[in-house]
Amino acid sequence: MTIDWETEAATFDDEADHGLRDVAVREAWAGRLRDWLPVAPGDVLDLGCGTGSLSLLAAERGHRVTAVDLSPNMVERAREKLAGHAAEVLVGDADAPPVDGRRFDVVLARHVLWMLPDLEATLRRWCGLLRPGGRLILVEGVWGTTNPSGIPASRLIEALTPMAARLHSERLSGDELLWGKRVEDERYAVVAVLPEEEAPIRHKEVVDVHLILRRGDEVLLARRANTGYGDGLFNLPSGHVEPGEDVRTAVIREAREEIGLDLAPEDVSAELVLQHRGPGGEARIGWFFEARYGAGGAPFNAEPDKCSELTWHKAATPPDDMVAYCRAALEAWRAGERFALHWQEEGDAVRFERGGADRSVALTRTRGVHDVGAGAVGGSGPA
């Protein structure tokens, strides 16, 4: 998406949440920043600062602000706002800010990440700009319903988890004062605090859960949509484990949220644990559970904004237009494997590629092959 920010600068502050001209809107943002920023004055780097409205709020709290924006017109207006405060405003790219190796206590960015091409790489660079114990304050969202743009909160939290010692997220959509109007789309903030220097940095991985819902020799697949990852490809109903949640509880919750099933703990059994790394991504652990059709009711598409269709497919011959990670897990499950690796390399595709490199490795075998038949390729109609 290309936006002419030089032209936009002239009217940028007309939006209530940009210019913060309304006292109530300004106070709403000031209150949020008061909660997110450190209490003690520190060095704040505001990336993609626009006309400097949030930079000004930080400076008014005594922080030393460095603000960066790619648009000279935006920078000119930000300098006018910040005149008389301990602030420096620079023309530069938020993805590679011109700060000459300096490090900061806070990196702040509002509605910037969604426009940058590589989420994980950008976050790593921004974390590298922080001192030990520093924090990222990121305000993002998904805008629109027909052709939504942005980053889902779950995607950003997933990317930040391996980098942060602590994470805090807040839903912002319901606070009309922040936007000067009622909004229906997804808007949120994530505050990530880096580890202190003396604390050991422990390896962390996202844990996700997947449901293999069986109907005889068929399994139910969902075609992803508007998620920012693998859109248009089939995947098992799945999601991430939330803080304080065990994997069985998580898969039951995801089954209810995604396909409307009301499963009981005895309805699901753990079948496979697979460690996966996507191309250029971070490692994650996937738990794959099985349930039989009829348990918890009849499945239906409970999240049409994230799933364009549900269809049944022969488990022995799943479709090619699948997420490679999910396809590898189904093959491992069919082979009776309990523990496996799927470790993709830079340049591999998210989509399964017939004849491509096989990144799957079985770690042990304790059972025989699942008997799911060898029917024809393709689905048998909608769920």
N, C-alpha and C positions, 0 to 999 in steps of 0.2 A: 504494500500500500504506500503510495507516494503522496505526501502532503507538502504544499508550498508554505513552509513556516514563515518565510520572509513576508509573504502577503498576509498570512494569518495574524501576524504580530499586531497589525493595526486594530484588529477587533477582538483579539484574544481575551482581553480582560472583560469583555461584555458578558461572557459566561459567568454565572454567579460563583462557581467553584474555582474559576481562574483568577478573576480580579479581586475577589473577596471584598467587594465594595459594600455589600450589605453587612451591617454590624452583626447580625445573628449568624450569618454564614461564616464570617471571619472568626467569631468567638467559637463556633463549632470546630473549625480546623485548629484554632489555637489550643483548645482543650485536648484534642487528639494528640497534637504534637507534644503537649505538656506530659502526656502519659507515655509517649513513645521515646522521647529524647532523654538522654541522661540528665540527672538533676544538676550535676556540676557542669559549669560551662566547659565546652570542649570544641574541637575542630570538626566542623560539619561540611561535607562535600555534597552539594545539591546538584544532581546530574539531570540534564534535560530540564533546566530550571524555568524555562519559559520566561515570563516577565518578572519572576522573582518573588511571587507572593508568599510561598512557603519559606523561601530564604529569609524574607523579612521577618516572618514570625519567629524563626529560629534565632535570628540576630537580636530581636527584641528580648529574648530570654537570656541574652548574654553570651551566646555561642559565637565563635569565630567562623564565619561562613566563607567557603569558596563555592561559587556557583558557575556552572558550565552549561552552555547551550550552543547548538550548531548554527543558529540563526543570528547574524549580527543585529538585526532589528530587534529581536527578543532581548539580546544582551544589552542593547542601548536602553531599553525600557527598564530592565532589571537594575542597571546601574543607577538610573534615576530614583527608583524606589529605595535602593539601599544606600543612597548617599548619606553620609554622616554616621554610618554603622561600621563595625569591624567586619567588613566584607570585601571580597574580591570577585569580580565577575569576568569570566573568560569565554572567548569564542572557541569552541572545540566539540569533538565527538564524545557523546556520553559513553560510548563503548570503549573508547581509549582516551580518557580526559588528559589534557596537557598540564599535569600537575608535577612533572619533573621528579618523580620518585617519592614525593611526600606521602605521608600516611595520616589517616584521620581516625577520629573516634566514632564518626557516623558517616555512612553513605546513605543519602536520601534520594529516592526517585519516585515520581508519581506519573503513572501512565506513560512509561518510557520503555520498559522491558518488552512489551508486546510488539514493538516495532523493530526490535533487533533480531538478527537472523539465527543466533545460536544461544539459547537460554543458558545452558550449563556453562559454556565458555565465558559468557559475559559475567555470570555470577562468580565464577572463579577469579576473574580479573578484578571484580569489585571487592571481593574478600581480600585480595592481595593489596588493596589500597587501605585496609583497616589495620589499626594496631591490635595487639592481643586483647581480647575482651571487647572489641569494638562491635558495632551493630549495624545491620542493614535494615532500613525502614523502607518498605516497598508497598506502594499503593497501586493496585492493578484491578483488572476486571475482565469481563466478557460482555461486549456491547452488541446490542441488537439481537433479534430472534430469527429473522429470515436467513441472513448470512452473517452470523455472529463473528466478531473479531475480538481477539484478546487471549488471555491465559487463564484457564480455570484455576481456582485456588489449589485444588488437589495437585495439579501439575507443578505449580511453583513450590509448594511444600515438599513434594517429592524431590525436586531438584536441589532444594536447600538442605534437606535432612543430613546428607553426608558431610556438610561443611560446618554445621552449626552445633554449638553446645546446647543452646536452648532456642525454641521456636514458639512464637505466639502469633495467633491469627485472629482477626476480627472481621465480622461481616459489617460492611458499611452501607449496603443498599437500603436498609430500613431507616437510616437517619436522614430525613428530608432536609434538615438544616445544612448538612454538608454540601448538598447539591443545589439548594435553593428551589427544590421541586421534588415531587415523588418520582422515584425511578423503579423500574421493574427488573432490570437486568442485574447481573452479578457484579458487585463491587466489594472490595475487601482490602485489608491491609495485612501484611506479614512482617513481623519484627524478628529478625534472626540475630542472636548474640553469638559471637565467635568464642572459642575456648580461650581462657587465660593462658599466658605464656607458660606458667609453671605447671599447668594441668596437662596430663597426658592426652593426646588426641587419639581417641579410639575409633577404629573403623566402624562405620555404621552403614546399614543397608535398609532400603525400603522393603517392607514385607507386603506382598499382595496375595490375594486369595481368588480362586477360580472355581466355578461350579461346573462339573461334568454331569449334566442332567441327561439320563439315559431313558430312551423309549425303545425297548427291544435292542435292535442293533444300530439305533440312531442316537445322535447327540444333538442338543440344541445349540445353535450358534447365533450370535448377534452381530449385525453389521454396524461398525462404529461410525459416528457422525459428529462433527462439530466439537471434537475433543482435543485437536491439535496433535494427536498421535495415532497413526494407523487408520485415519479416516477413510471410509470406503471399503475396509477389509473386515473379514469375519474374525471374531474372537469369542471365547467363552464368556458368559456373564462373569464379571470380575470387578475387583476394586482393591483399595488399600486398607490395611489394618489401621484403625484409628488409635490415638493414645489411650492406654489403659484397657485395650480390647484384646482378647485372645483370638486366635485364628479361626476357631470354630464359630464363635460369636460373630466374627466379621463376615464369614461367608454366608451365614444365615441372614444377617442384616443386608448384605449386598443382593442376595436373592430376592428379598422382599422389595428393596428399592428399585431393582432393575427389571425383574420379571414377575413381580407380584406374588411370589410364593411365601407362604407362612410355614416355614420348615421348623421342625423340632430338632433338638440336638441328636436324637437317635435316628433321624432321617438322613444324616450325612456321615460319610466315612472318609478319612484322609487316605488318599491313594498315592500321591506323588509329591515329593519336595524337589524343586528344581531351582538351582542358582543360575541366574541369567544376567548377561550384560549385552545391551543393545549396541549397535554401531556408534562409537563415539560417546556412549553414555556411561552411567555408573552401574555398579552391580546391584542386584536385587534378589530377594528370595521369594519364590512363588510356591504357595501351598495349593494343591489341586484336590478338591473334594468331589465325591460322587454322591448323587442322589437319584432315586428312581422316579420316573414320571408318575404323577398322581399324588406324590407326597407334597403336602402343602397347597394343593389346589392345581388349577390349570395355569400354565405360564402365559403372560401377555406382556406386551411392550409397555412397561411402566415409565420409561424415560425416553419418549420419542424425540426429545431435543438432543439426545446423545446416541441414539440408536435408530437407524432407518428401517430395520426389519429384523424379525426373528424367524429362522427357518430350521427345520430338521434336516440332518445330513447323515449319511452312512458313516459310522465311525471308522470303518475299515478303509474308506476312500474319501477323506475330507476334501473340500474344494481347495484349489490352489490359491484363490484370492483370500488368503488368511494372513494374519500377523505371524511371522516366522516363529516367534517365541511360543505362541499358542499351538501352532502346528507341531512343533518339536515336542511339546508336552503331551499332546494327544498320541503321538507315535510312541513316546516312552511309556505312557499309560497302557496302551494296547499291548506292548511288549512285556508288560508285567514288571517294569522297573519301579523301584521305590524312591531311589535317589539318583539325580542326574545333573549334568551341567549343560548349559547352552550358552556358549561364550562367543559372541559375535565380534568381528574385527572391524576396524575403520574401513569404510567403503562397502560393507555388507548392506543388504537391503532390509528394511523393516518388514517388507512383504516376503512371504515364502517364494523361493525361486526354484522351480523344478530343474534339477541338474546342477544346481549351485553347490557351493561348499557345504558339507554337513558339519555343523558346529556342535552337534549333540554328542555327549559322552556319558555312558552308563557308569555309575559308580558302584553298583552292586545289583545282583539279581536274587530275589528271594521267592518269586512266584512264577507261575506259568503265564502264557499269553492270555489276554482277555478274549473270550469268544464273542466277537461282535459281527461275525460273518464277513462276507466279501462282496457286498452288493455294489451296484453301479454308482458312479460319481453323481453328486448333485443332491439337492434338497427334495423334500417331498411335500413342499407347500408350507405356507405360513403356520406359525404356532397358533 
